[in-house]
Every structure is written in C-alpha cells, then in structure tokens.
Amino acid sequence: MYMGLIEKDFYTIKELAEALGISRISVFKRVRQGSIRGQKMGRNFVIFKKDVDLKKLFTEVKTNKTPS
C-alpha cells in the first residue's frame, strides 16, 4: 500500500536487475552461480543490501564479466 514509504533491507531480483541495467535472467544466473549472494524466500529470491556492493556489481556488469 505505502511501499514507497517503507525502507527495505533487501532487493528483489527485479529491483536488482533494474538497478544494474541487466535482465532478471542474468541476475538469476549470478545468484545461482554464487557471484551474487541471494536467499530463497518462498518462490522468490531476495538479495540483502548488506550482502551486495552495487558499485562493484555495476562495474562487473558493464565490463561484461559474466560468470561462467
């Protein structure tokens, strides 16, 4: 209802994908391969803000360092 007013401690896959400018599938792959630490909650994954360095991830994404 007032999601804009609530401060969350985590990102969803969709939110992180939008922040990094990559697809949701790319974020899923990185979570599954361990380059992004995520936790399964029900049917979804969440990425805790304390576990992710957006500047570092953004740099890796922009230099095309895709996990193999």
TORDRENZA-122334 format. One record per residue (C-alpha): residue number from 1; residue in three letters; x, y, z. Coordinates in nm, 3 decimals, decimal comma. Layout:
! TORDRENZA-122334
<site num="NUM" residuo="ALA" c1="X" c2="Y" c3="Z"/>
...
//
This chain:
! TORDRENZA-122334
<site num="1" residuo="MET" c1="0,000" c2="0,000" c3="0,000"/>
<site num="2" residuo="TYR" c1="0,268" c2="0,253" c3="0,102"/>
<site num="3" residuo="MET" c1="0,569" c2="0,063" c3="-0,036"/>
<site num="4" residuo="GLY" c1="0,739" c2="0,388" c3="-0,132"/>
<site num="5" residuo="LEU" c1="0,750" c2="0,485" c3="0,235"/>
<site num="6" residuo="ILE" c1="0,879" c2="0,155" c3="0,370"/>
<site num="7" residuo="GLU" c1="1,256" c2="0,114" c3="0,376"/>
<site num="8" residuo="LYS" c1="1,352" c2="-0,242" c3="0,290"/>
<site num="9" residuo="ASP" c1="1,675" c2="-0,421" c3="0,379"/>
<site num="10" residuo="PHE" c1="1,677" c2="-0,625" c3="0,059"/>
<site num="11" residuo="TYR" c1="1,640" c2="-0,615" c3="-0,318"/>
<site num="12" residuo="THR" c1="1,421" c2="-0,841" c3="-0,525"/>
<site num="13" residuo="ILE" c1="1,563" c2="-0,997" c3="-0,840"/>
<site num="14" residuo="LYS" c1="1,364" c2="-0,749" c3="-1,047"/>
<site num="15" residuo="GLU" c1="1,482" c2="-0,446" c3="-0,848"/>
<site num="16" residuo="LEU" c1="1,846" c2="-0,550" c3="-0,869"/>
<site num="17" residuo="ALA" c1="1,818" c2="-0,619" c3="-1,242"/>
<site num="18" residuo="GLU" c1="1,673" c2="-0,271" c3="-1,298"/>
<site num="19" residuo="ALA" c1="1,942" c2="-0,108" c3="-1,083"/>
<site num="20" residuo="LEU" c1="2,220" c2="-0,286" c3="-1,276"/>
<site num="21" residuo="GLY" c1="2,059" c2="-0,247" c3="-1,617"/>
<site num="22" residuo="ILE" c1="2,058" c2="-0,621" c3="-1,691"/>
<site num="23" residuo="SER" c1="1,787" c2="-0,881" c3="-1,733"/>
<site num="24" residuo="ARG" c1="1,625" c2="-1,072" c3="-1,449"/>
<site num="25" residuo="ILE" c1="1,763" c2="-1,393" c3="-1,600"/>
<site num="26" residuo="SER" c1="2,118" c2="-1,257" c3="-1,573"/>
<site num="27" residuo="VAL" c1="2,061" c2="-1,181" c3="-1,205"/>
<site num="28" residuo="PHE" c1="1,916" c2="-1,532" c3="-1,151"/>
<site num="29" residuo="LYS" c1="2,225" c2="-1,685" c3="-1,314"/>
<site num="30" residuo="ARG" c1="2,458" c2="-1,483" c3="-1,094"/>
<site num="31" residuo="VAL" c1="2,264" c2="-1,581" c3="-0,781"/>
<site num="32" residuo="ARG" c1="2,265" c2="-1,950" c3="-0,874"/>
<site num="33" residuo="GLN" c1="2,638" c2="-1,940" c3="-0,954"/>
<site num="34" residuo="GLY" c1="2,717" c2="-1,759" c3="-0,631"/>
<site num="35" residuo="SER" c1="2,859" c2="-1,432" c3="-0,764"/>
<site num="36" residuo="ILE" c1="2,557" c2="-1,259" c3="-0,607"/>
<site num="37" residuo="ARG" c1="2,457" c2="-1,387" c3="-0,265"/>
<site num="38" residuo="GLY" c1="2,083" c2="-1,440" c3="-0,256"/>
<site num="39" residuo="GLN" c1="1,842" c2="-1,624" c3="-0,032"/>
<site num="40" residuo="LYS" c1="1,532" c2="-1,812" c3="-0,138"/>
<site num="41" residuo="MET" c1="1,216" c2="-1,694" c3="0,036"/>
<site num="42" residuo="GLY" c1="0,919" c2="-1,895" c3="-0,075"/>
<site num="43" residuo="ARG" c1="0,913" c2="-1,888" c3="-0,454"/>
<site num="44" residuo="ASN" c1="1,134" c2="-1,581" c3="-0,479"/>
<site num="45" residuo="PHE" c1="1,491" c2="-1,480" c3="-0,411"/>
<site num="46" residuo="VAL" c1="1,594" c2="-1,179" c3="-0,208"/>
<site num="47" residuo="ILE" c1="1,935" c2="-1,016" c3="-0,202"/>
<site num="48" residuo="PHE" c1="2,012" c2="-0,842" c3="0,124"/>
<site num="49" residuo="LYS" c1="2,157" c2="-0,495" c3="0,082"/>
<site num="50" residuo="LYS" c1="2,435" c2="-0,572" c3="0,331"/>
<site num="51" residuo="ASP" c1="2,549" c2="-0,861" c3="0,108"/>
<site num="52" residuo="VAL" c1="2,582" c2="-0,667" c3="-0,217"/>
<site num="53" residuo="ASP" c1="2,815" c2="-0,391" c3="-0,335"/>
<site num="54" residuo="LEU" c1="2,620" c2="-0,219" c3="-0,612"/>
<site num="55" residuo="LYS" c1="2,919" c2="-0,019" c3="-0,737"/>
<site num="56" residuo="LYS" c1="3,132" c2="-0,332" c3="-0,776"/>
<site num="57" residuo="LEU" c1="2,850" c2="-0,529" c3="-0,940"/>
<site num="58" residuo="PHE" c1="2,771" c2="-0,242" c3="-1,176"/>
<site num="59" residuo="THR" c1="3,137" c2="-0,226" c3="-1,282"/>
<site num="60" residuo="GLU" c1="3,149" c2="-0,603" c3="-1,339"/>
<site num="61" residuo="VAL" c1="2,831" c2="-0,594" c3="-1,545"/>
<site num="62" residuo="LYS" c1="2,948" c2="-0,301" c3="-1,758"/>
<site num="63" residuo="THR" c1="3,284" c2="-0,468" c3="-1,829"/>
<site num="64" residuo="ASN" c1="3,096" c2="-0,786" c3="-1,929"/>
<site num="65" residuo="LYS" c1="3,245" c2="-1,005" c3="-1,658"/>
<site num="66" residuo="THR" c1="2,976" c2="-1,269" c3="-1,681"/>
<site num="67" residuo="PRO" c1="3,006" c2="-1,567" c3="-1,451"/>
<site num="68" residuo="SER" c1="3,079" c2="-1,893" c3="-1,630"/>
//
